[in-house]
Amino acid sequence: MEKYLIFTSYNQEYAIDIGVVREIRNWTQSTIIPSSPAYVEGIINIRGTVIPLVDFCKKINPDRVEVEKKAMIIIENEDKTISFSVKNVLDIIDYNKNDIKNLPEVSQCDISDFVDGIISFDERVIFRLNISFLIRDCLN
Protein backbone atom coordinates (compact mmCIF):
# COMPACT_ATOMS: atom_id res chain seq x y z
CA MET A 1 0.00 0.00 0.00
CA GLU A 2 1.16 3.49 -0.81
CA LYS A 3 0.00 6.77 0.67
CA TYR A 4 -1.36 9.56 -1.51
CA LEU A 5 -2.25 13.14 -0.66
CA ILE A 6 -5.60 14.07 -2.21
CA PHE A 7 -6.37 17.68 -3.12
CA THR A 8 -8.87 19.54 -5.27
CA SER A 9 -8.51 22.05 -8.04
CA TYR A 10 -11.45 23.29 -10.07
CA ASN A 11 -13.77 20.66 -8.61
CA GLN A 12 -11.55 17.72 -9.59
CA GLU A 13 -9.54 15.53 -7.23
CA TYR A 14 -5.84 14.82 -7.74
CA ALA A 15 -3.39 12.54 -5.93
CA ILE A 16 0.33 12.81 -5.34
CA ASP A 17 2.63 10.37 -3.60
CA ILE A 18 2.96 11.57 -0.01
CA GLY A 19 6.70 10.83 -0.16
CA VAL A 20 7.36 13.96 -2.25
CA VAL A 21 5.30 16.29 -0.05
CA ARG A 22 7.55 18.38 2.17
CA GLU A 23 4.84 20.47 3.74
CA ILE A 24 1.26 21.73 3.46
CA ARG A 25 0.55 25.36 4.35
CA ASN A 26 -2.29 27.81 4.24
CA TRP A 27 -2.26 29.81 1.03
CA THR A 28 -0.43 33.11 1.24
CA GLN A 29 0.27 35.92 -1.18
CA SER A 30 3.50 35.52 -3.14
CA THR A 31 5.97 38.00 -4.60
CA ILE A 32 5.33 38.36 -8.31
CA ILE A 33 8.16 37.59 -10.74
CA PRO A 34 8.10 39.97 -13.74
CA SER A 35 7.68 38.31 -17.16
CA SER A 36 6.94 34.88 -15.68
CA PRO A 37 4.43 32.50 -17.28
CA ALA A 38 0.76 33.11 -16.37
CA TYR A 39 0.62 29.97 -14.21
CA VAL A 40 3.44 31.19 -11.95
CA GLU A 41 1.95 33.16 -9.06
CA GLY A 42 5.39 34.22 -7.87
CA ILE A 43 7.83 33.16 -5.19
CA ILE A 44 7.42 32.50 -1.48
CA ASN A 45 9.98 32.48 1.31
CA ILE A 46 9.71 29.46 3.60
CA ARG A 47 12.23 29.60 6.47
CA GLY A 48 14.83 31.30 4.29
CA THR A 49 14.27 29.17 1.18
CA VAL A 50 12.79 30.92 -1.86
CA ILE A 51 10.35 28.60 -3.66
CA PRO A 52 8.33 29.19 -6.85
CA LEU A 53 4.54 29.13 -6.36
CA VAL A 54 2.56 27.69 -9.27
CA ASP A 55 -1.19 28.04 -9.64
CA PHE A 56 -2.03 24.36 -10.21
CA CYS A 57 -5.36 25.13 -11.89
CA LYS A 58 -3.78 27.54 -14.41
CA LYS A 59 -0.95 25.11 -15.12
CA ILE A 60 -3.15 22.19 -16.07
CA ASN A 61 -6.07 24.17 -17.46
CA PRO A 62 -4.95 27.62 -18.69
CA ASP A 63 -8.49 28.71 -19.64
CA ARG A 64 -9.88 28.25 -16.15
CA VAL A 65 -9.32 30.36 -13.08
CA GLU A 66 -9.50 28.95 -9.56
CA VAL A 67 -11.32 31.63 -7.63
CA GLU A 68 -10.55 30.29 -4.19
CA LYS A 69 -7.20 28.91 -3.08
CA LYS A 70 -6.83 27.70 0.47
CA ALA A 71 -3.63 25.68 0.51
CA MET A 72 -0.09 25.39 -0.80
CA ILE A 73 1.55 22.02 -1.24
CA ILE A 74 5.34 22.21 -1.12
CA ILE A 75 6.96 19.37 -3.02
CA GLU A 76 10.54 18.10 -3.21
CA ASN A 77 11.45 15.69 -5.96
CA GLU A 78 14.67 15.00 -7.90
CA ASP A 79 16.52 17.80 -6.04
CA LYS A 80 13.88 20.37 -7.03
CA THR A 81 11.46 22.22 -4.75
CA ILE A 82 8.23 23.82 -5.91
CA SER A 83 4.89 24.77 -4.39
CA PHE A 84 1.44 24.46 -5.90
CA SER A 85 -1.54 26.54 -4.85
CA VAL A 86 -4.71 24.45 -4.74
CA LYS A 87 -8.30 24.88 -3.69
CA ASN A 88 -8.23 22.42 -0.83
CA VAL A 89 -6.30 19.51 0.65
CA LEU A 90 -8.75 16.73 1.42
CA ASP A 91 -7.17 13.58 2.69
CA ILE A 92 -4.32 11.11 2.81
CA ILE A 93 -5.31 7.67 1.56
CA ASP A 94 -3.70 4.24 1.39
CA TYR A 95 -3.95 2.68 -2.04
CA ASN A 96 -2.44 -0.34 -3.76
CA LYS A 97 -0.27 0.86 -6.63
CA ASN A 98 -1.27 -2.21 -8.66
CA ASP A 99 -4.93 -1.11 -8.60
CA ILE A 100 -4.27 2.19 -10.39
CA LYS A 101 -6.09 2.27 -13.71
CA ASN A 102 -4.79 3.58 -17.03
CA LEU A 103 -6.25 6.72 -18.55
CA PRO A 104 -9.03 6.07 -21.08
CA GLU A 105 -7.99 6.47 -24.72
CA VAL A 106 -10.26 9.48 -25.17
CA SER A 107 -8.21 11.56 -22.73
CA GLN A 108 -4.69 10.52 -23.71
CA CYS A 109 -3.89 13.63 -25.76
CA ASP A 110 -4.96 16.16 -23.15
CA ILE A 111 -3.58 15.05 -19.81
CA SER A 112 -1.32 12.04 -20.26
CA ASP A 113 1.86 14.05 -19.72
CA PHE A 114 1.05 15.07 -16.16
CA VAL A 115 -1.48 12.38 -15.15
CA ASP A 116 -0.18 8.82 -15.08
CA GLY A 117 -3.20 6.96 -13.77
CA ILE A 118 -6.63 6.97 -12.18
CA ILE A 119 -7.44 5.96 -8.63
CA SER A 120 -10.95 4.70 -7.94
CA PHE A 121 -11.57 5.27 -4.25
CA ASP A 122 -14.95 5.17 -2.48
CA GLU A 123 -16.77 5.81 -5.78
CA ARG A 124 -14.51 8.80 -6.48
CA VAL A 125 -12.32 9.20 -9.55
CA ILE A 126 -8.95 10.74 -8.65
CA PHE A 127 -6.22 11.63 -11.14
CA ARG A 128 -2.76 10.51 -10.01
CA LEU A 129 -0.15 13.07 -11.00
CA ASN A 130 3.17 12.39 -12.66
CA ILE A 131 4.94 14.80 -10.34
CA SER A 132 8.36 14.43 -12.00
CA PHE A 133 6.97 15.62 -15.33
CA LEU A 134 4.92 18.39 -13.73
CA ILE A 135 7.91 19.81 -11.85
CA ARG A 136 10.19 19.64 -14.89
CA ASP A 137 7.53 21.29 -17.03
CA CYS A 138 6.98 24.11 -14.52
CA LEU A 139 10.65 24.84 -13.85
CA ASN A 140 11.96 24.66 -17.42
TAUR-V236770 format. One record per helix or strand. SS is the DSSP state (H for helix, E for strand). FROM is the first residue (numbers start at 0). TO is the last residue. If there is no record, write none. Layout:
ss: [SS | SS]
from: [FROM | FROM]
to: [TO | TO]
This chain:
ss: [E | E | H | E | E | E | E | H | E | E | E | H | E | H | E | E | H]
from: [1 | 11 | 17 | 20 | 30 | 39 | 48 | 55 | 70 | 79 | 87 | 96 | 100 | 104 | 114 | 123 | 130]
to: [8 | 16 | 19 | 25 | 30 | 45 | 54 | 59 | 76 | 85 | 94 | 98 | 100 | 110 | 120 | 128 | 138]
